Protein backbone atom coordinates (compact mmCIF):
# COMPACT_ATOMS: atom_id res chain seq x y z
CA UNK A 1 0.00 0.00 0.00
CA UNK A 2 2.80 2.43 0.85
CA UNK A 3 4.37 1.71 -2.51
CA UNK A 4 1.15 2.65 -4.32
CA UNK A 5 0.81 5.91 -2.35
CA UNK A 6 4.44 6.78 -3.06
CA UNK A 7 3.95 6.09 -6.77
CA UNK A 8 0.84 8.32 -6.92
CA UNK A 9 2.61 11.18 -5.10
CA UNK A 10 5.62 10.98 -7.40
CA UNK A 11 3.37 10.91 -10.47
CA UNK A 12 1.49 14.00 -9.31
CA UNK A 13 4.70 15.89 -8.55
CA UNK A 14 6.09 14.98 -11.97
CA UNK A 15 2.93 16.24 -13.71
CA UNK A 16 2.92 19.65 -12.03
CA UNK A 17 3.99 22.40 -14.42
CA UNK A 18 6.62 24.75 -13.18
CA UNK A 19 6.22 28.44 -13.86
CA UNK A 20 8.22 29.66 -16.82
CA UNK A 21 10.87 32.29 -16.09
CA UNK A 22 9.65 35.60 -17.53
CA UNK A 23 11.58 38.56 -18.94
CA UNK A 24 10.24 41.85 -20.29
CA UNK A 25 10.93 42.94 -23.85
CA UNK A 26 10.58 46.66 -24.55
CA UNK A 27 11.13 46.42 -28.32
CA UNK A 28 10.45 43.12 -30.07
CA UNK A 29 11.48 44.66 -33.40
CA UNK A 30 15.01 45.05 -32.04
CA UNK A 31 14.86 41.63 -30.42
CA UNK A 32 15.30 40.30 -26.91
CA UNK A 33 17.61 37.68 -25.45
CA UNK A 34 16.35 35.02 -23.06
CA UNK A 35 17.91 32.26 -21.00
CA UNK A 36 21.38 33.82 -20.76
CA UNK A 37 21.42 34.58 -24.51
CA UNK A 38 20.66 30.98 -25.55
CA UNK A 39 17.46 32.27 -27.18
CA UNK A 40 16.83 35.40 -29.18
CA UNK A 41 13.31 36.52 -30.14
CA UNK A 42 12.49 39.17 -32.73
CA UNK A 43 9.57 40.39 -34.84
CA UNK A 44 9.63 42.01 -38.28
CA UNK A 45 7.34 44.81 -37.09
CA UNK A 46 5.69 45.99 -33.90
CA UNK A 47 2.94 43.55 -32.87
CA UNK A 48 -0.55 44.96 -33.42
CA UNK A 49 -3.81 43.04 -32.92
CA UNK A 50 -5.33 41.57 -36.10
CA UNK A 51 -2.23 42.42 -38.18
CA UNK A 52 0.00 39.41 -38.93
CA UNK A 53 3.68 39.76 -38.07
CA UNK A 54 6.66 37.45 -38.49
CA UNK A 55 8.18 36.03 -35.32
CA UNK A 56 11.74 34.72 -35.43
CA UNK A 57 13.34 32.69 -32.65
CA UNK A 58 17.04 31.95 -32.75
CA UNK A 59 17.64 28.68 -30.92
CA UNK A 60 20.48 26.98 -32.79
CA UNK A 61 20.32 23.51 -31.24
CA UNK A 62 16.53 23.25 -30.85
CA UNK A 63 14.53 20.33 -32.21
CA UNK A 64 11.10 21.96 -31.77
CA UNK A 65 9.89 25.49 -31.01
CA UNK A 66 6.30 26.45 -30.13
CA UNK A 67 4.88 29.78 -29.01
CA UNK A 68 1.70 30.57 -27.11
CA UNK A 69 0.46 34.14 -26.72
CA UNK A 70 -1.93 35.14 -23.94
CA UNK A 71 -2.94 37.84 -21.49
CA UNK A 72 -2.60 37.20 -17.80
CA UNK A 73 -5.96 36.89 -16.11
CA UNK A 74 -7.96 37.15 -19.33
CA UNK A 75 -9.10 34.37 -21.65
CA UNK A 76 -8.02 35.20 -25.20
CA UNK A 77 -8.69 31.85 -26.87
CA UNK A 78 -6.09 29.43 -28.14
CA UNK A 79 -3.16 31.30 -29.68
CA UNK A 80 -0.50 28.60 -30.14
CA UNK A 81 1.92 28.42 -33.04
CA UNK A 82 4.44 25.82 -34.18
CA UNK A 83 7.49 27.55 -35.58
CA UNK A 84 9.17 26.17 -38.69
CA UNK A 85 12.94 25.71 -38.87
CA UNK A 86 14.56 27.79 -41.62
CA UNK A 87 17.66 26.94 -43.65
CA UNK A 88 19.73 29.37 -41.54
CA UNK A 89 18.75 27.53 -38.32
CA UNK A 90 16.27 30.15 -37.12
CA UNK A 91 12.65 29.28 -36.36
CA UNK A 92 9.75 31.33 -37.82
CA UNK A 93 5.97 31.68 -37.75
CA UNK A 94 3.44 34.29 -38.75
CA UNK A 95 1.52 35.39 -35.66
CA UNK A 96 -1.80 37.22 -35.45
CA UNK A 97 -2.89 38.57 -32.08
CA UNK A 98 -6.59 38.80 -31.22
CA UNK A 99 -8.16 42.09 -30.16
CA UNK A 100 -8.70 42.65 -26.45
CA UNK A 101 -12.16 44.19 -26.03
CA UNK A 102 -11.08 45.99 -22.84
CA UNK A 103 -8.23 47.74 -24.64
CA UNK A 104 -5.40 46.05 -22.74
CA UNK A 105 -2.07 45.91 -24.56
CA UNK A 106 0.02 43.75 -22.21
CA UNK A 107 0.85 40.28 -23.54
CA UNK A 108 2.72 37.22 -22.39
CA UNK A 109 4.49 35.06 -24.96
CA UNK A 110 5.38 31.57 -23.76
CA UNK A 111 8.21 30.18 -25.84
CA UNK A 112 8.65 26.43 -25.60
CA UNK A 113 11.93 25.00 -26.89
CA UNK A 114 12.27 21.24 -26.70
CA UNK A 115 9.69 21.10 -23.90
CA UNK A 116 11.21 23.91 -21.78
CA UNK A 117 9.06 27.04 -21.43
CA UNK A 118 10.25 30.61 -21.04
CA UNK A 119 8.09 33.71 -20.82
CA UNK A 120 8.41 37.08 -22.52
CA UNK A 121 6.16 40.06 -21.78
CA UNK A 122 5.55 42.77 -24.37
CA UNK A 123 3.15 45.59 -25.26
CA UNK A 124 1.22 46.08 -28.49
CA UNK A 125 0.74 49.38 -30.28
Secondary structure per residue as TSV (DSSP state, phi and psi in degrees):
chain	resnum	aa	ss	phi	psi
A	1	X	-	360.0	-42.9
A	2	X	H	-61.3	-36.6
A	3	X	H	-63.8	-40.0
A	4	X	H	-66.4	-45.0
A	5	X	H	-61.0	-44.4
A	6	X	H	-61.2	-42.7
A	7	X	H	-61.8	-44.4
A	8	X	H	-63.6	-44.5
A	9	X	H	-61.8	-45.7
A	10	X	H	-63.8	-38.0
A	11	X	H	-64.7	-42.9
A	12	X	H	-66.1	-40.8
A	13	X	H	-63.5	-41.5
A	14	X	H	-66.9	-26.4
A	15	X	H	-85.8	-16.7
A	16	X	S	-68.1	129.4
A	17	X	-	-81.0	136.4
A	18	X	-	-89.9	147.4
A	19	X	-	-65.1	138.0
A	20	X	-	-76.1	138.4
A	21	X	E	-64.0	139.2
A	22	X	E	-121.2	134.5
A	23	X	E	-122.4	157.2
A	24	X	E	-99.0	140.3
A	25	X	-	-122.4	113.0
A	26	X	S	-75.7	-30.0
A	27	X	-	-144.1	92.5
A	28	X	T	-63.1	-25.4
A	29	X	T	-69.1	-25.2
A	30	X	T	-90.3	-20.7
A	31	X	-	96.0	156.3
A	32	X	E	-140.3	139.3
A	33	X	E	-93.7	143.6
A	34	X	E	-131.7	160.6
A	35	X	T	52.4	55.6
A	36	X	T	53.3	45.7
A	37	X	T	68.8	13.4
A	38	X	T	-76.2	-23.2
A	39	X	E	-124.9	145.2
A	40	X	E	-135.9	127.6
A	41	X	E	-118.6	135.0
A	42	X	E	-150.8	149.4
A	43	X	E	-117.3	157.4
A	44	X	S	-79.7	-18.6
A	45	X	S	-155.2	167.6
A	46	X	-	-64.0	129.3
A	47	X	-	-61.1	131.7
A	48	X	B	-137.6	134.3
A	49	X	T	-55.4	140.2
A	50	X	T	68.8	5.1
A	51	X	B	-117.1	111.3
A	52	X	-	-57.7	142.1
A	53	X	E	-139.0	154.0
A	54	X	E	-88.3	131.5
A	55	X	E	-110.7	129.2
A	56	X	E	-119.4	131.9
A	57	X	E	-121.3	124.4
A	58	X	E	-97.2	110.8
A	59	X	-	-143.8	82.6
A	60	X	T	-53.5	-35.8
A	61	X	T	-103.2	9.6
A	62	X	-	-70.2	149.7
A	63	X	S	-103.3	-24.9
A	64	X	-	-155.2	137.8
A	65	X	E	-133.0	126.7
A	66	X	E	-128.8	151.2
A	67	X	E	-132.5	136.9
A	68	X	E	-123.9	134.9
A	69	X	E	-118.2	130.9
A	70	X	E	-152.0	170.2
A	71	X	B	-111.4	140.2
A	72	X	T	-71.7	130.2
A	73	X	T	76.7	9.8
A	74	X	B	-142.4	127.9
A	75	X	-	-74.9	121.1
A	76	X	-	-119.0	15.7
A	77	X	-	80.7	-179.1
A	78	X	-	-85.5	116.4
A	79	X	-	-127.6	73.9
A	80	X	E	-121.5	134.8
A	81	X	E	-130.2	139.7
A	82	X	E	-98.8	119.5
A	83	X	-	-81.0	149.6
A	84	X	E	-106.7	131.3
A	85	X	E	-69.2	134.0
A	86	X	-	-98.4	167.2
A	87	X	T	-60.0	-30.7
A	88	X	T	-83.7	3.3
A	89	X	S	92.6	-8.9
A	90	X	E	-79.6	162.8
A	91	X	E	-115.5	136.3
A	92	X	E	-137.5	152.6
A	93	X	E	-155.2	154.7
A	94	X	E	-97.2	123.6
A	95	X	E	-111.3	140.7
A	96	X	-	-128.9	119.4
A	97	X	-	-84.9	142.5
A	98	X	-	-75.6	167.6
A	99	X	-	-88.2	136.6
A	100	X	-	-92.4	119.2
A	101	X	T	-66.9	-19.2
A	102	X	T	-86.8	-8.6
A	103	X	-	90.7	3.8
A	104	X	-	-63.8	150.9
A	105	X	-	-126.4	4.6
A	106	X	E	-92.0	126.8
A	107	X	E	-127.0	155.5
A	108	X	E	-123.1	122.8
A	109	X	E	-105.6	120.2
A	110	X	E	-98.8	116.7
A	111	X	E	-104.4	118.7
A	112	X	E	-109.6	117.5
A	113	X	E	-117.9	115.2
A	114	X	T	51.1	41.8
A	115	X	T	86.8	-5.7
A	116	X	E	-103.3	124.9
A	117	X	E	-97.7	142.4
A	118	X	E	-135.5	146.7
A	119	X	E	-109.5	148.5
A	120	X	E	-139.8	120.7
A	121	X	E	-95.5	146.7
A	122	X	E	-155.3	165.7
A	123	X	E	-114.0	146.7
A	124	X	-	-95.9	166.2
A	125	X	-	-84.5	360.0
